[in-house]
Amino acid sequence: MKILYGGDYNPEQWPRPVWEDDYAAFDLAGIDTVTIGVFAWSYLQPDESTYDFSRLDEIVARAVAGGRNIVLATATAALPPWLATQYPEVNRTDFEGRRHLYGQRHNACPNSPVYRRLSAELAGRIAERYAGTPALVAWHVGNEYGGYDGGCWCDNCAVAFRLWLRERYETLDRLNDAWNATFWSHLFTDWDQIVPPSKISEHWRGPDHTAFQGITLDYRRFISDSMRQNFRDEKARIREHDPDVPVTTNFMGAYRPLDYHSWADDLDFVSWDNYPPGSREHVRMAFAHDLMRGIKGGKPFWVMEQTPTITASRDVNPVKRPGVLRLWSWQAVAHGADAVLYFQMRQSKGACEKYHGAVLDHSGRTDTRAFTEAAVLGSEFEHVGDTITGAKTPAKIALLVDWNSWWAAEMTDGFNRHAKYIPTVLGYYRALWNAHVDVDVISAQADLSRYDVVIAPMLHMLTGDIVERLEAVAGRGGSVVASYWSGRVDVDDNAFLADAPGPLGALFGVRVDETDSAAPGEANPVTLGAGEVVSAAELVFELLTPLGAEVVGAYGADFYAGTPAVTRRDVPGGGQAWYVGTGLDDAGLAWIIDTILARHGLVGPYAGIADLEVSVRDNGDERTTFLLNHATTDVEVAAHIGGTDVLTGRNISAGEPLRLKPTDVLIIRSDR
């Protein structure tokens, strides 16, 4: 199987002659895969008792005749008007308590019995009709679950939430204890007294300002599970007719409302939509790719959507500069993508995404820069064949991302609301990226046994046996890192009745006595090591007392000047446990990460060369190394390995000089 290439195609918007023009253009661009039917519900089912597949039959038949792989959607990503008006209860109620009228998309309540019944029925009928279609390579359920606000707060959700809570807690006594319900007279004596936490119940400002973190945390878990159940409903109906073709839905990277790790077992493979928020987001994109790859234990994933040119939903929508489409697409492959697909293949003539980028613009021209760059990339994907697909990333470093900690930390009162979870995690990831090492971004529940270094920033909530697994890493000689706010609460978001960092204290050999906070821009200098680096720390300043740990960083200002900010404990068994009690800047985090990587001999080949990315995929027989230049200037290095240039076929010798221009991509295949 080659790298799949194509994207979201909506020929129902166009007359048949346009279809023929499209397929001729697809041939020119090397487009081999089309995703069809994502928003097809309204024409597939014009009323509750009628199904009409004639138009989709033609679309599928033309894709088959054109020799394309087909990703077939279940068409349930947006309600048809008749359903929303006939059954108003399927429309979502927002966080403010307002029941929505029909419109937009992501507009269905995930706990509406009517929506669940009709969406599953449609998925089943589509599967029954098209199972066995030649070149059907994947089923696409729903689309970008969650939407702009991530949920619903209606009466259907209230009923389902109570049932979810009954299953989780079994008794009201257990629930009241978990929610610390004696606070503010919240003891519940009947399940029906419980309502969704929203702006008109527990929340005093926005979604992160709640009187009861335990209630809101459980509601977020519940909504994630509810949407996962929607996916499972449709997948089950597909499996009645097709036991083999893989089923997926498209995630959205670091998307807070849904705990993607909890969905892992239900997806046959992970796919996601890559729309970075800015033009210099290569580190964040690398992180998101690694996060998606880590959901299913390092298995390859798909980029289900990206734009060839511009997005359409932001205040400012800059165009991709020349060469950037190719660079970012190869970056996805370098981090584990086996498919690179677009939204969209042809620009829509109307509505909110009519100016969203596409392979073919409104004119349908094939001599535009966007089309030409897409065609070059398609040719390269054809050239590399199947030598990369299926290969994995041989990482020895793990970065933990924990949705429960993310949710809990960002709605905690009393500390600093400017300190955010993903920016904190990204700070550590950036230091690893700049060291040119491969990283697995995984859940706190994942197996840690194969990693030499495990980094757990802001591991605010401790669940399961995470403490024991971190101790095991250090006990066999590995290095473990935790940051401020770690080890503060249990699975119910109740504080440990012990010194912070709670159950992590023994591993890190440190006690947090106080936690200071400051506004953005108010820095406290932290001197690291023997004065090698002075880091401008911001936002959070924990006052630490070492209990067996060595001080490796000290504050330089305020009443706690000279006291520990960063500690390191030597663990029996040869490992080390680092605790970072403040928000170090990039230079400070780089010093810590580089020190740890050097100890394990893991520093990458071009460490210190800014904006040069190095990533590896290994299929067991051969190793493919990707060098990608994200800099705005040329980069000159000596080849750290020898092998074959995948894109040109020329031989490369170890040590020979390499010159990469801006947006250049070099792919070297070598024996293991």
Residue pairs with C-beta under 8 A, 6 or more apart in sequence:
1 338
1 386
1 389
1 390
2 32
2 381
2 382
2 384
2 385
2 386
2 389
3 333
3 337
3 338
3 339
3 340
3 381
3 384
3 388
3 389
4 32
4 33
4 69
4 137
4 302
4 338
4 339
4 340
4 341
5 30
5 31
5 32
5 33
5 339
5 340
5 341
5 377
5 378
5 381
6 26
6 31
6 32
6 33
6 34
6 35
6 68
6 69
6 341
6 342
6 345
7 31
7 33
7 34
7 35
7 305
7 341
7 342
7 343
7 344
7 345
7 359
8 34
8 35
8 38
8 305
8 341
8 342
8 343
8 344
8 345
9 22
9 34
9 35
9 36
9 344
9 345
9 346
10 36
10 38
10 39
10 344
10 345
10 346
10 348
11 18
11 19
11 22
11 36
11 59
11 62
12 40
12 43
12 55
12 56
12 59
13 346
13 348
13 349
14 22
14 346
18 346
18 364
19 62
21 364
22 345
22 346
22 360
22 364
23 62
23 66
25 31
25 359
25 360
25 364
25 366
25 371
26 34
26 66
26 68
26 345
28 366
28 371
28 375
29 359
29 366
29 371
29 374
29 375
29 378
30 375
30 377
30 378
30 379
30 381
30 382
31 68
31 345
31 359
31 378
32 67
32 68
32 69
33 68
33 69
33 70
33 71
33 137
33 339
33 341
34 63
34 68
34 69
34 70
34 71
34 345
35 71
35 72
35 73
35 140
35 304
35 341
36 56
36 59
36 60
36 63
36 70
36 71
36 72
36 73
37 44
37 56
37 59
37 72
37 73
37 74
37 75
37 126
37 140
38 73
38 75
38 77
38 140
38 143
39 75
39 77
39 78
39 105
39 143
40 56
40 73
40 75
41 75
41 76
41 77
41 78
41 79
41 80
41 83
41 122
42 80
42 81
42 82
43 52
43 55
44 51
44 52
44 53
44 55
44 56
44 75
44 122
44 126
45 51
45 52
45 80
45 118
45 122
46 52
46 80
46 82
47 82
48 82
48 83
48 86
48 118
51 122
51 125
53 125
53 126
53 129
56 126
60 70
60 72
60 130
60 133
63 70
63 135
64 70
64 133
64 134
64 135
67 135
68 135
69 135
69 136
69 137
70 133
70 135
70 136
70 137
71 137
71 138
71 139
71 140
71 341
72 126
72 130
72 133
72 136
72 138
72 139
72 140
73 139
73 140
73 141
73 143
74 119
74 122
74 123
74 126
74 127
74 139
74 140
74 141
74 142
74 234
74 238
75 122
75 126
76 108
76 119
76 122
76 123
76 141
76 142
76 234
77 105
77 106
77 142
77 143
77 144
78 104
78 105
78 106
78 107
78 143
79 90
79 91
79 102
79 107
79 108
79 115
81 102
83 90
83 114
83 115
83 118
84 90
84 91
84 101
84 102
84 107
85 102
87 112
87 114
88 99
89 109
89 112
89 114
89 154
89 155
89 156
90 108
90 109
90 112
90 114
90 115
91 99
91 100
91 101
91 102
91 107
91 108
91 109
92 99
92 100
92 106
92 107
92 108
92 109
92 151
92 152
92 154
93 99
93 100
93 109
93 152
93 153
93 154
93 155
93 157
94 100
94 149
94 152
94 153
95 149
95 151
95 153
95 198
95 199
95 203
95 207
96 198
96 199
96 200
97 153
97 198
97 199
97 200
99 154
100 107
105 143
105 147
106 144
106 146
106 147
106 148
107 147
108 115
108 119
109 115
109 152
109 154
109 156
109 157
110 116
110 151
110 152
110 157
110 223
110 226
110 227
110 229
110 230
111 152
111 154
111 156
111 157
111 159
111 160
111 226
112 154
112 156
113 156
115 230
116 229
116 230
116 233
119 230
119 233
119 234
120 233
120 234
120 236
120 237
121 237
123 141
123 233
123 234
123 235
123 237
123 238
124 237
124 238
124 240
124 241
127 139
127 237
127 238
127 240
127 241
127 242
128 240
128 241
130 136
131 238
131 241
131 242
131 245
132 242
136 245
137 245
137 246
138 245
138 246
138 247
138 248
138 269
138 302
139 235
139 238
139 242
139 245
139 246
139 247
139 248
140 248
140 249
140 250
140 304
141 231
141 234
141 235
141 238
141 247
141 248
141 249
142 230
142 231
142 234
142 249
143 249
143 250
144 250
144 251
144 252
144 273
145 227
145 230
145 231
145 249
145 258
146 227
146 252
146 255
146 257
146 258
149 207
149 257
150 223
150 256
150 257
150 258
151 157
151 219
151 220
151 223
151 257
152 223
153 196
153 198
157 196
157 223
157 226
158 194
158 195
158 196
160 222
160 226
161 194
161 196
161 219
161 222
162 191
162 192
162 194
164 218
164 222
164 225
164 226
165 175
165 191
165 194
165 218
165 222
166 191
168 218
169 175
169 178
172 188
172 189
172 190
172 191
175 181
175 188
176 182
176 186
176 187
176 188
177 492
178 214
178 218
178 492
178 494
179 186
179 212
179 214
179 215
179 218
179 492
180 212
180 214
180 494
181 187
181 188
181 212
183 212
184 211
184 212
186 212
188 194
195 201
196 219
197 203
197 210
197 212
197 215
197 216
197 219
199 206
202 210
202 211
202 212
202 215
202 216
203 209
203 210
203 211
203 216
204 210
204 211
207 216
207 411
208 410
208 411
208 417
209 411
209 413
210 216
210 411
213 408
213 411
213 412
213 493
214 492
214 493
214 494
216 407
216 411
217 404
217 407
217 408
217 411
217 492
217 493
220 257
220 259
220 407
221 259
221 404
223 257
223 258
224 257
224 258
224 259
224 262
224 263
224 403
225 262
227 258
228 258
228 262
228 263
228 266
231 249
231 263
231 266
231 267
232 266
235 247
235 266
238 247
239 247
246 268
246 269
247 267
247 268
248 267
248 268
248 269
248 270
248 271
248 302
248 304
249 267
249 271
250 271
250 272
250 273
250 304
250 305
251 258
251 260
251 270
251 271
251 272
251 273
251 292
251 295
252 272
252 273
253 272
253 273
253 274
253 288
253 291
253 292
254 287
254 288
254 291
254 401
254 422
256 403
256 406
256 407
256 410
256 422
259 403
259 404
260 291
260 295
260 403
261 295
261 401
261 403
261 443
261 445
262 403
263 295
264 270
264 295
264 296
264 297
267 295
267 296
269 296
269 299
269 300
269 301
269 302
270 292
270 293
270 295
270 296
270 299
270 301
270 302
271 292
271 301
271 302
271 303
271 304
271 339
272 288
272 292
272 301
272 302
272 303
272 304
273 303
273 304
273 305
273 306
273 343
274 285
274 288
274 289
274 303
274 305
274 306
274 328
274 332
275 305
275 306
275 307
275 311
276 284
276 285
276 328
277 284
277 314
279 318
279 320
279 321
279 324
280 630
282 328
282 331
282 611
282 613
282 628
282 630
283 426
283 429
283 430
283 433
284 426
285 328
285 331
285 332
286 331
286 335
286 429
286 433
286 613
286 615
287 425
287 426
287 429
287 433
287 441
289 301
289 331
289 332
289 335
289 336
289 337
290 335
290 336
290 393
290 399
290 429
290 439
290 440
290 441
291 401
291 441
292 301
292 336
293 299
293 300
293 301
293 335
293 336
293 393
293 440
293 441
294 401
294 440
294 441
294 442
294 443
294 446
295 301
295 443
297 442
297 446
297 447
298 336
298 392
298 393
298 395
298 440
299 336
299 392
300 336
300 337
300 338
300 389
300 390
300 391
300 392
301 336
301 337
301 338
302 337
302 338
302 339
302 340
302 341
303 329
303 332
303 337
303 339
303 340
303 341
304 339
304 341
305 341
305 342
305 343
306 328
306 329
306 332
306 340
306 341
306 342
306 343
307 320
307 342
307 343
307 356
307 357
307 358
308 320
308 325
308 342
308 357
308 358
308 359
308 370
308 373
308 374
309 319
309 320
309 325
309 357
309 358
309 370
310 317
310 318
310 319
310 320
310 355
310 356
310 357
311 317
311 356
311 357
312 352
312 353
312 354
312 355
312 356
312 357
313 352
313 353
317 355
319 357
320 328
320 357
321 663
322 369
322 373
322 663
323 373
323 662
323 663
323 664
324 663
325 370
325 373
325 374
325 377
326 373
326 376
326 377
326 380
326 663
326 665
327 628
327 629
327 630
327 663
327 664
327 665
329 340
329 377
330 626
330 628
330 665
330 667
331 613
331 615
331 626
331 628
332 340
333 340
333 388
333 626
334 613
334 615
334 617
334 626
334 628
335 393
335 615
336 392
336 393
336 617
338 388
338 389
338 390
340 377
340 381
342 358
342 359
342 374
343 356
344 353
344 356
344 357
344 358
344 359
345 358
345 359
345 360
346 358
346 359
346 360
346 364
347 354
347 355
347 356
347 357
347 358
347 360
347 361
347 362
348 354
348 356
349 362
354 362
357 370
358 370
359 370
359 371
359 374
360 366
360 371
361 368
361 370
365 371
366 375
380 647
383 646
383 647
384 646
384 647
384 667
387 619
387 622
387 624
387 646
387 669
388 617
388 619
388 624
388 646
390 619
391 617
391 618
391 619
391 624
392 617
392 618
392 619
393 438
393 440
393 615
393 616
393 617
393 618
394 438
394 616
394 618
394 623
395 437
395 438
395 439
395 440
395 451
396 437
396 438
396 450
396 451
396 452
396 453
396 600
396 602
397 432
397 437
397 438
397 439
397 440
397 451
397 452
397 453
397 454
397 455
397 597
397 602
398 439
398 440
398 441
398 442
398 446
398 448
398 451
398 453
398 454
398 455
399 425
399 428
399 429
399 432
399 439
399 440
399 441
399 442
399 455
399 457
400 441
400 442
400 443
400 444
400 446
400 454
400 455
400 456
400 457
400 459
401 425
401 441
401 442
401 443
401 444
402 443
402 444
402 456
402 459
402 460
402 461
402 463
404 444
404 461
404 463
404 491
405 421
405 444
405 458
405 459
405 460
405 461
406 421
406 422
408 460
408 461
408 489
408 493
409 419
409 421
409 458
409 460
409 461
409 485
410 417
410 420
410 421
412 460
412 485
415 485
415 515
415 517
415 540
416 517
416 518
416 539
416 540
418 519
418 520
418 539
419 484
419 485
419 517
419 539
419 540
419 583
421 458
424 457
424 458
424 483
424 583
425 457
425 458
427 457
427 583
427 584
427 586
427 589
428 455
428 457
428 481
428 483
428 589
428 593
429 439
429 441
430 586
430 589
431 586
431 589
431 590
431 592
431 593
431 594
432 439
432 455
432 593
433 439
433 613
434 590
434 607
434 608
434 610
435 590
435 593
435 594
435 597
435 602
435 603
435 604
435 607
436 603
436 604
436 605
436 606
436 607
436 609
436 612
436 613
436 614
437 597
437 602
437 603
437 604
438 615
438 616
440 451
444 456
444 459
444 463
444 464
444 466
445 463
445 464
445 466
448 454
448 469
448 470
448 472
448 473
449 472
451 473
451 478
452 477
452 478
452 479
452 600
452 602
453 478
453 479
453 480
453 481
453 596
453 597
453 600
453 602
454 470
454 473
454 478
454 479
454 480
454 481
455 480
455 481
455 593
456 470
456 480
456 481
456 482
456 483
456 486
457 481
457 482
457 483
457 486
458 483
458 484
458 485
458 486
459 466
459 482
459 483
459 486
459 487
459 504
460 485
460 486
460 487
460 488
460 489
461 488
461 489
461 490
461 491
461 493
462 487
462 489
462 490
462 491
462 496
462 502
462 503
462 504
463 490
463 491
467 503
467 504
467 507
470 480
470 504
470 507
470 577
471 507
471 571
473 479
473 480
473 575
474 480
474 507
474 571
474 573
474 575
474 576
474 577
475 571
475 572
475 573
475 575
476 573
476 574
476 575
477 573
477 574
477 575
478 575
478 600
479 575
479 576
479 577
479 578
479 596
479 599
479 600
480 507
480 575
480 576
480 577
480 578
481 577
481 578
481 579
481 580
481 592
481 596
482 501
482 504
482 508
482 577
482 578
482 579
482 580
483 579
483 580
483 581
484 515
484 540
484 542
484 580
484 581
484 582
484 583
485 515
485 540
486 501
486 504
486 579
487 496
487 500
487 501
487 502
487 503
487 504
487 505
488 495
488 496
488 500
488 501
488 502
489 495
489 496
489 502
490 496
496 502
496 503
498 505
499 505
499 511
499 512
500 511
500 512
500 515
500 542
501 508
501 510
501 512
501 579
505 511
505 547
507 569
507 571
507 577
508 549
508 567
508 569
508 577
508 578
508 579
509 546
509 547
509 548
509 549
509 567
509 569
509 577
510 544
510 545
510 546
510 547
510 549
510 564
510 567
510 569
510 579
510 581
511 544
511 545
511 547
512 542
512 543
512 544
512 581
513 543
513 544
513 545
514 542
514 543
515 540
515 541
515 542
515 543
516 540
516 541
516 542
516 543
516 558
516 560
517 539
517 540
517 541
518 524
518 538
518 539
518 541
520 538
520 539
521 538
522 538
523 536
523 537
523 538
523 585
524 536
524 537
524 538
524 541
524 555
524 556
524 557
524 558
524 582
525 534
525 535
525 536
525 537
525 555
525 556
525 557
526 534
526 535
526 536
526 537
526 553
526 554
526 555
526 556
526 565
526 566
526 582
526 584
526 588
527 533
527 534
527 553
527 554
527 556
528 534
528 535
528 552
528 553
528 566
528 588
528 591
528 592
529 552
529 553
529 591
529 595
532 591
533 587
533 588
533 590
533 591
534 556
535 553
535 584
535 585
535 587
535 588
535 589
535 591
536 585
536 588
537 555
537 565
537 582
537 583
537 584
537 585
537 588
538 582
538 583
538 585
539 583
540 581
540 582
540 583
541 555
541 558
541 560
541 565
541 581
541 582
542 565
542 581
542 582
543 560
543 563
543 581
544 563
544 564
544 565
544 567
544 579
544 581
545 564
546 564
546 567
548 569
549 567
549 568
549 569
549 577
549 579
550 567
550 568
550 569
550 570
551 564
551 566
551 567
552 566
552 567
552 568
552 578
553 564
553 565
553 566
553 567
553 580
553 584
553 588
554 562
554 563
554 564
554 565
555 561
555 562
555 563
555 564
555 565
555 582
556 562
564 581
565 580
565 581
565 582
566 578
566 579
566 580
566 581
566 582
566 584
566 592
567 578
567 579
567 581
568 576
568 577
568 578
568 579
569 576
569 577
569 579
570 576
571 577
576 596
576 599
578 592
578 596
580 589
580 592
584 592
594 603
594 607
597 603
604 614
605 614
605 640
605 641
606 612
606 614
606 637
606 640
609 635
609 637
610 631
611 629
611 630
611 631
611 632
611 635
612 627
612 628
612 629
612 630
612 631
612 635
612 637
612 660
613 626
613 627
613 628
613 629
613 630
614 625
614 626
614 627
615 625
615 626
615 628
616 623
616 624
616 625
616 626
617 623
617 624
617 626
618 624
618 672
620 672
621 671
621 672
622 669
622 670
622 671
622 672
623 669
623 670
623 671
623 672
624 646
624 667
624 668
624 669
625 641
625 643
625 667
625 668
625 669
625 670
626 665
626 666
626 667
627 637
627 658
627 660
627 665
627 666
627 667
627 668
628 664
628 665
628 666
629 635
629 660
629 661
629 662
629 663
629 664
629 665
630 663
631 662
632 662
633 662
634 659
634 660
634 661
634 662
635 659
635 660
636 657
636 658
636 659
636 660
637 657
637 658
637 660
638 655
638 656
638 657
638 658
639 652
639 653
639 654
639 655
639 656
639 657
639 658
639 668
640 654
641 652
641 654
641 668
641 670
642 651
642 652
642 653
642 654
642 668
642 670
643 651
643 652
643 668
643 669
643 670
643 671
644 650
644 651
644 652
644 668
644 669
644 670
645 651
645 652
645 666
645 667
645 668
646 667
646 668
646 669
647 665
647 666
647 667
652 658
652 668
658 666
660 666
